[in-house]
Amino acid sequence: PGLRRMLWIDFIYWFAFAIFQTTFALFMARRFGFDVSQTGYFFAGFGVLGAVVQGLLIRPIVHRLGDKPTFILGLACTAFGLVCATFAPTLTLFTLALVPLAFGIGFGHPTVAALVSRAGRGDEQGRVQGAAGAMESLGRAIGPVWGNAALQRFGDAMPYMSAAACLVFTLVLSLSYTVTDSETALV
């Protein structure tokens, strides 16, 4: 039962991330009139911030809080950032909204992997990682379909709001998830 829950958490997390990632360029073009080059530079800056979080901050934070609390913090930051980005009327406010979003993603990616790795026994790691990889791939395949369809049909706010709703649902599922190993860092 714990493994099933963790696989659902993994799927929904990556589904929501794929919505954000694949609709970013269209969102920027619609909302701020960005072209491909401007969007690329903007997304690269966002990626650098996420890399700094993962490279410098994640280890001490996970060491202090544990994987599950750090993952939950990441979910909250990401959902908050998505909602703020959705309603940001100016490029400056949108840029500020990307800060908690980058921190959330930086906290979420490594800790969801750590939690998945502990979802099964040691002799099941290959199967667990294979199932998690399949769930991640499924989320990354379906997320863009939903995100881009929602953007076209319902406007530029719907993809980010639906991704935020998925992350809040994932947060609720994660609160009652029990980590099978100790809360020591695996990252």
Disulfide bonds with the S-S distance in Angstrom:
none
